[in-house]
Amino acid sequence: MTDHPFEIRLLGKEDRSDFCCGAEPLDRYFKTQVGQDLRRRVSACYVAVEKTTGRVAGYYTLSAADVPVSDLPVDMTRRLPRYPAVPAARIGRLAIDRRFQGRRLGGALVLNAAMRALRSEIAVFALVVDAKDDEAAAFYRHHGFNAFASSPLQLIAPIETFRMLLD
Ligand SMILES: CC(C)(COP(=O)(O)OP(=O)(O)OC[C@H]1O[C@@H](n2cnc3c(N)ncnc32)[C@H](O)[C@@H]1OP(=O)(O)O)[C@@H](O)C(=O)NCCC(=O)NCCS
């Protein structure tokens, strides 16, 4: 078995200056704002680093979230107690550098986020994502997410759906 070429870890002192995913707001956030969000503990950021070069190939942010039950797709609400909201982990941003796109790294980062949520000592019912546009939403639907009832650019997947993939 070959060793995986990327390590996915908490953002540290990696060089972020030439990250380019093709979506300027996601590049700008990663270069200029992410450090502040980490320090303020409003989100965590994990990076996929190419082992041979140390280059950042992709990143995602992860934070705690609360999802109103009224926003859940109907089939997700069937066996839920009558609470107004359920706890979730939110992938706020996800981006792969252009040089590394098309290698299934985006899906690997989604799975990595799910793994962290499953391992958390705080209960997480679902993984939610904010898609920046319809194309990004299609990427998440391809990975098993369903749109919120109130917003097509917010999507959700029960955390249990990832357990089997990760076991
Ligand atoms: C969207 C993005 C994260 C995809 O990451 P990636 O590692 O390049 O993804 P890949 O091209 O290797 O595709 C992985 C799988 O997703 C599918 N996929 C990729 N983009 C898709 C899209 N827009 N719609 C539907 N499926 C898509 C691929 O067909 C592939 O499927 P397979 O594994 O069944 O063969 C990446 O292109 C990116 O960072 N784009 C710019 C920023 C962005 O759009 N971020 C989205 C979150 S806001």
The ligand as a Tripos MOL2 file, in Angstrom:
@<TRIPOS>MOLECULE
LIG
   48    50     1     0     0
SMALL
NO_CHARGES

@<TRIPOS>ATOM
      1 C1        -15.1960   22.3040   -5.5230 C.3       1 LIG1
      2 C2        -13.8640   21.7400   -5.0660 C.3       1 LIG1
      3 C3        -13.7630   21.8100   -3.5350 C.3       1 LIG1
      4 C4        -13.7510   20.2660   -5.5130 C.3       1 LIG1
      5 O1        -12.5770   19.6590   -4.9950 O.3       1 LIG1
      6 P1        -11.6980   18.6370   -5.8680 P.3       1 LIG1
      7 O2        -10.7700   17.9200   -4.9630 O.co2     1 LIG1
      8 O3        -11.0780   19.3750   -7.0140 O.co2     1 LIG1
      9 O4        -12.8110   17.6460   -6.4010 O.3       1 LIG1
     10 P2        -12.6600   16.6200   -7.5780 P.3       1 LIG1
     11 O5        -12.6780   17.3750   -8.8740 O.co2     1 LIG1
     12 O6        -11.4630   15.7330   -7.3740 O.co2     1 LIG1
     13 O7        -14.0090   15.8300   -7.4770 O.3       1 LIG1
     14 C5        -14.3090   14.9020   -6.4480 C.3       1 LIG1
     15 C6        -15.6450   14.3110   -6.7690 C.3       1 LIG1
     16 O8        -16.6200   15.3690   -6.7350 O.3       1 LIG1
     17 C7        -17.2640   15.4980   -8.0020 C.3       1 LIG1
     18 N1        -17.4710   16.9400   -8.2570 N.ar      1 LIG1
     19 C8        -16.5180   17.9020   -8.3070 C.ar      1 LIG1
     20 N2        -17.0870   19.1100   -8.5160 N.ar      1 LIG1
     21 C9        -18.4260   18.8700   -8.6380 C.ar      1 LIG1
     22 C10       -19.5540   19.7000   -8.8710 C.ar      1 LIG1
     23 N3        -19.4330   21.0070   -8.9990 N.pl3     1 LIG1
     24 N4        -20.7750   19.1130   -8.9250 N.ar      1 LIG1
     25 C11       -20.9350   17.7850   -8.7710 C.ar      1 LIG1
     26 N5        -19.8940   16.9410   -8.5400 N.ar      1 LIG1
     27 C12       -18.6640   17.4820   -8.4670 C.ar      1 LIG1
     28 C13       -16.3000   14.8670   -9.0060 C.3       1 LIG1
     29 O9        -16.9960   14.4050  -10.1290 O.3       1 LIG1
     30 C14       -15.6970   13.7300   -8.1930 C.3       1 LIG1
     31 O10       -16.6040   12.6560   -8.1530 O.3       1 LIG1
     32 P3        -16.1050   11.1090   -8.0170 P.3       1 LIG1
     33 O11       -15.2010   11.0680   -6.8030 O.co2     1 LIG1
     34 O12       -17.3830   10.3430   -7.8300 O.co2     1 LIG1
     35 O13       -15.3730   10.8260   -9.2690 O.co2     1 LIG1
     36 C15       -12.6460   22.5140   -5.7080 C.3       1 LIG1
     37 O14       -12.7660   22.4510   -7.0960 O.3       1 LIG1
     38 C16       -12.5520   23.9760   -5.2610 C.2       1 LIG1
     39 O15       -11.9220   24.2810   -4.2580 O.2       1 LIG1
     40 N6        -13.1650   24.8970   -6.0370 N.am      1 LIG1
     41 C17       -13.1140   26.3320   -5.7410 C.3       1 LIG1
     42 C18       -13.7770   26.7020   -4.4130 C.3       1 LIG1
     43 C19       -15.1460   26.0770   -4.2160 C.2       1 LIG1
     44 O16       -15.9620   26.0120   -5.1280 O.2       1 LIG1
     45 N7        -15.4200   25.6070   -2.9990 N.am      1 LIG1
     46 C20       -16.6680   24.8860   -2.6820 C.3       1 LIG1
     47 C21       -17.1530   25.1220   -1.3070 C.3       1 LIG1
     48 S1        -17.7560   26.7800   -1.0110 S.3       1 LIG1
@<TRIPOS>BOND
     1     1     2 1
     2     2     3 1
     3     2     4 1
     4     2    36 1
     5     4     5 1
     6     5     6 1
     7     6     7 2
     8     6     8 1
     9     6     9 1
    10     9    10 1
    11    10    11 2
    12    10    12 1
    13    10    13 1
    14    13    14 1
    15    14    15 1
    16    15    16 1
    17    15    30 1
    18    16    17 1
    19    17    18 1
    20    17    28 1
    21    18    19 ar
    22    18    27 ar
    23    19    20 ar
    24    20    21 ar
    25    21    22 ar
    26    21    27 ar
    27    22    23 1
    28    22    24 ar
    29    24    25 ar
    30    25    26 ar
    31    26    27 ar
    32    28    29 1
    33    28    30 1
    34    30    31 1
    35    31    32 1
    36    32    33 2
    37    32    34 1
    38    32    35 1
    39    36    37 1
    40    36    38 1
    41    38    39 2
    42    38    40 1
    43    40    41 1
    44    41    42 1
    45    42    43 1
    46    43    44 2
    47    43    45 1
    48    45    46 1
    49    46    47 1
    50    47    48 1
@<TRIPOS>SUBSTRUCTURE
     1 LIG1         1 GROUP 0 **** ****
